[in-house]
Amino acid sequence: MPVPTATVAPTPTPTTAPTATLVPPTNTPAPTFTPRPQPTATLAATPRPTDTPRPAATPTPIPTFAPRPTNTPTIPSAIKELENGEWLVENERALASHIATLAWVADGLEADEVEPAQRLVDLALWFPEVFAIAVKQEWLEDDVTGDEAIALASIRWLAYYGDGFPAAISRMSWFGDGITVHEATVIQNLYWLVWDEDDMLVQENIKSATGLLAMPFMDRIDGADALAVRSLRSLEYDDEQTYLKVLSHPKIEDGITDKEAKMVALLGGTYSYRQQSGDVLLRGTGAHWEERSIDLPMSGDVSLAVVRIRDQSTASMDYLEHSVRTIADFMGVGLPTDYIALLYDDAVFPGSGGTNFGTHMAIQLLFDVEGGHWWEYTPFVIGHEVAHYYWHGNSNWIDEGAAEVLGSISEYARNETPIDVTNNPCAAAETIGELEAMDPDALGTRGFNCNYSLGERLFLDLYNSLGEETFRQGFRTLYLKSQAEDYSDDCEGTELGICHLVAAFKADVTEAQAAMVDEIVARWYGPLP
């Protein structure tokens, strides 16, 4: 039997690039910010098991394993088909049996179960002590949700940095009762925090990340807590020294509280574009908070916050609540977060009216002046950025076009402003297909603006031609394709492109409507790839 091959840890990707709102109604150049290239170096391979002859008898199970049935005569072939699975079955049969007797493995691996099963094989092979921790979790027994799969994969790679890290996570009170989306976010970002090609920084980051686990805000994970860890990861990715400076600040070094977690969630992005504002937030003096809790039919309790680096009050909180309610209702899918913070500050992409950093929204100060020149556009800008909680991480024209349309839909619900185009036509390309074929660096900011104009026009054409209800159906289906791999279509992955859009809007419609979709796509996208 071949000796198993070592799988190196994957290069973690940065948090989804923030999205920006163009300053309406002028054709303000889009942001020129380019995320720092992700390190390309791979981690050293974990030492392979030696090929020293092993006893022929079945090995004694690791003492810490919970007892499992032993009357399964054979190991399902599905395990053997995984990387190193056959080696595990032949050489560590007891460990393989623990995987094989999990209900979701025993009945055959579905497409979305292959990845978590592979991570269990990896743990059993390379990190048996961590494997012993993982298989004791009740949430691993019956099935594996997407959030649990993320947590399992992150724990597998955290084990690379020492068994103590996963063990520390397993001792958290929230770990054993099923993994929520917020808890998965925390575990994933803890891995990204400790990953670094510089061994010295790895040790420093491991120390800081394990320290986070002992802080008060980690006792129970909610949306703001998860965003705080994500924000710290963003700080570390942008500038290691800023990250360490924040952790050593007197407000934080004694332990982040639940209240302070809301402030920490604002630091990622803010320090990148306006360091002095980050310092004000960190001090806690000079920042003014307005908070509100709302209840949404499909999302439950959602906390809203408007934060200002100056003492004043406007109707922005009302606009924020309206946008959140209207957009969540139109999407027909629960909000991906239960905490939304709007920071009024000029810490945004250069040339943009607002930016959604994933951790929070930032909107320029000039939009928070009641009676000012830009005040009439404030509700639309807020709606656009709220929409990015749903639409991010896809083709730029999908994310920006969808956000523009939802901003208009929110405004129509507020004061019946006609749902129409909100930006200038694209001067660089006639179709999205042409735009995608061009070199983004050569296009510059004016070319990037075409993602807003062409994307919005395609979605508006679908909205006006198909009617609101059919459009909503296709729009929602398209969004859901970004949340989980849809194996019923021929499109790859969950990063949405034209293939996903066509499949979504042609699903469950009449032949006439499907022909209409083809016509609209040909008009705004051009020939399909």
Secondary structure, DSSP 8 states (H G I E B T S, - for coil): --------------S---EEEE-TTTT----------------------------SS-----TTS--------S--HHHHTSTTHHHHHHH-HHHHHHHHTSHHHHT---GGGHHHHHHHHHHHHH-HHHHHHHTT-GGGTS---HHHHHHHHHHHHHGGG-THHHHHHHTSTTSTT---HHHHHHHHHHHHHH--SSHHHHHHHHHHHHHHHTSGGGSS--HHHHHHHHHHHHHHHH-HHHHHHHHTSHHHHT---HHHHHHHTTHHHHHHH-HHHHHHHHH-SS-EEEEEEEEETTTEEEEEEEEESSS---THHHHHHHHHHHHHHHHTS--S-SEEEEEESS-SSTTEEEEE-SS-EEE-GGGG-TTSTTGGGHHHHHHHHHHTTTS-SS-HHHHHHHHHHHHHHHHHHHH-------S---SS-SSHHHHHHS-HHHHHHHHHTHHHHHHHHHHHHHHHHH-HHHHHHHHHHHHHHHHS--TTSS--SSS--HHHHHHHHTTT--HHHHHHHHHHHHHHT-S--
